Amino acid sequence: MAAFDLFKLSFLLNLLSTSNLNGWGGIRLALSRVPAHIYDVVHTGNGFEIRRYNSSMWMTTKPIDDVSFVSATRTGFRQLFDYIQGKNDNQQKIEMTAPVITEVTPSDGPFCASSFAVSFYVPKQNQQNPPSAKGLHLQKWGVTYVAVRQFGGFLADEDVGEEAAALYASVAGTVWSDAIEKSHAGDSATDYIVAQYNSPFEFRNRVNEIWLTFDWE
């Protein structure tokens, strides 16, 4: 791998590791730098936001079993980085996008491995026919509603569960709560998604999010 690509890999992997956030405006700063999955805001509540995303495509790793969110996300992102650098069936380089998301299926206990799947939003110009790659699969999302909690800083393992619990507490008792519970009724554990937007060299206005997807229409 060329020196430039090694630098870029280091840059991007640090995005997924361990500043302040100026409210929801921070996401607009992050999204202005790379192509992103655009959404409409349906409702703004106390400590959360409801969004509507149009249909989209995501390139996703196989589930990664690990006790660490940070470790699993780095492992998955290495695969996705190789993919966008041309290690795919078309040997095609693909533009970086935001956010990088990690779907989390929590374990049953504190010393058990959770399951993590890391995904990259496929740019619009590649969604018609995205190249395939070994170890990755394409996820097609229809119209999706998402309850979102946004927070700043560099992510650590202990942050993830705490922020997910805070999102659940924020939506409890609202009209959105029943829809979320119904959509996740079949989960053996409560699944959620962690979205990350920034490079490691951005120490201000860092943007991380917890997502709870649900059906509404």
Long-range contacts (C-beta under 8 A, 24 or more apart in sequence): 5-85, 9-78, 9-81, 11-199, 11-200, 11-201, 12-77, 12-81, 12-96, 12-199, 13-74, 13-77, 13-78, 13-81, 14-199, 14-200, 15-100, 15-196, 15-198, 15-199, 15-200, 16-70, 16-73, 16-74, 16-77, 16-100, 16-155, 16-196, 17-70, 17-74, 17-154, 17-155, 17-200, 18-70, 18-154, 18-155, 18-156, 19-152, 19-153, 19-154, 19-202, 19-203, 19-204, 19-205, 19-206, 20-152, 20-204, 20-205, 20-206, 21-150, 21-151, 21-152, 21-153, 21-205, 21-206, 21-207, 22-205, 23-150, 24-49, 24-150, 25-205, 26-150, 26-152, 26-205, 26-206, 26-207, 27-150, 27-197, 27-207, 27-209, 29-205, 29-207, 30-98, 30-197, 30-198, 30-202, 30-205, 30-207, 31-98, 31-197, 33-98, 34-95, 34-96, 34-97, 34-98, 35-95, 35-96, 35-97, 35-98, 35-121, 35-123, 35-124, 36-97, 36-98, 36-99, 36-121, 37-97, 37-98, 37-99, 37-121, 39-146, 42-145, 43-176, 45-170, 45-171, 45-174, 45-176, 46-170, 47-149, 47-166, 47-167, 47-170, 48-147, 48-148, 48-149, 48-167, 48-170, 48-171, 49-147, 49-148, 49-150, 50-145, 50-146, 50-147, 50-148, 50-176, 51-145, 51-146, 51-148, 52-143, 52-144, 52-145, 52-146, 52-216, 53-141, 53-143, 53-144, 53-145, 53-146, 54-143, 55-140, 55-141, 55-142, 55-143, 56-121, 56-122, 56-127, 56-140, 56-141, 56-144, 57-121, 57-122, 57-127, 57-130, 57-138, 57-139, 57-140, 57-141, 58-101, 58-119, 58-120, 58-121, 58-122, 58-138, 58-139, 58-141, 59-83, 59-119, 59-120, 59-122, 59-130, 59-133, 59-136, 59-137, 59-138, 59-139, 60-103, 60-117, 60-118, 60-119, 60-120, 60-136, 60-137, 60-138, 60-139, 61-117, 61-118, 61-119, 61-135, 61-136, 62-117, 62-135, 62-136, 62-137, 63-105, 63-115, 63-116, 63-117, 64-115, 64-116, 64-117, 64-118, 65-113, 65-114, 65-115, 65-116, 66-113, 66-114, 66-116, 67-107, 67-111, 67-112, 67-113, 67-114, 68-157, 69-102, 69-104, 69-114, 69-116, 69-155, 69-157, 69-160, 69-194, 70-155, 70-156, 70-157, 72-102, 72-114, 72-116, 72-118, 73-100, 73-102, 73-116, 73-118, 73-194, 73-196, 75-118, 76-102, 76-116, 76-117, 76-118, 77-118, 79-118, 79-135, 79-136, 80-118, 80-119, 80-120, 80-136, 82-133, 83-120, 83-133, 83-136, 84-120, 87-133, 88-131, 88-132, 88-133, 89-131, 89-132, 89-133, 90-131, 92-131, 94-122, 94-123, 94-126, 94-130, 94-131, 95-123, 95-125, 97-121, 97-122, 97-123, 98-197, 99-195, 99-196, 99-197, 99-209, 100-195, 100-196, 101-193, 101-194, 101-195, 101-196, 101-211, 102-193, 102-194, 102-196, 103-191, 103-192, 103-193, 104-160, 104-164, 104-191, 104-192, 104-193, 104-194, 105-187, 105-188, 105-189, 105-191, 106-161, 106-189, 106-190, 106-191, 107-189, 108-189, 143-217, 144-213, 145-179, 145-213, 145-214, 145-215, 145-216, 145-217, 146-211, 146-212, 146-213, 146-214, 147-171, 147-176, 147-180, 147-211, 147-212, 147-214, 148-209, 148-210, 148-211, 148-212, 149-209, 149-210, 150-207, 150-208, 150-209, 151-208, 151-209, 151-210, 152-205, 152-206, 152-207, 152-208, 153-206, 153-208, 154-200, 154-206, 155-194, 155-196, 155-208, 159-208, 160-194, 160-210, 163-208, 163-210, 164-190, 164-192, 164-210, 166-210, 167-192, 167-210, 167-212, 168-212, 171-212, 176-214, 179-214, 179-215, 179-216, 180-212, 180-214, 182-214, 182-215, 183-213, 183-214, 183-215, 184-212, 184-214
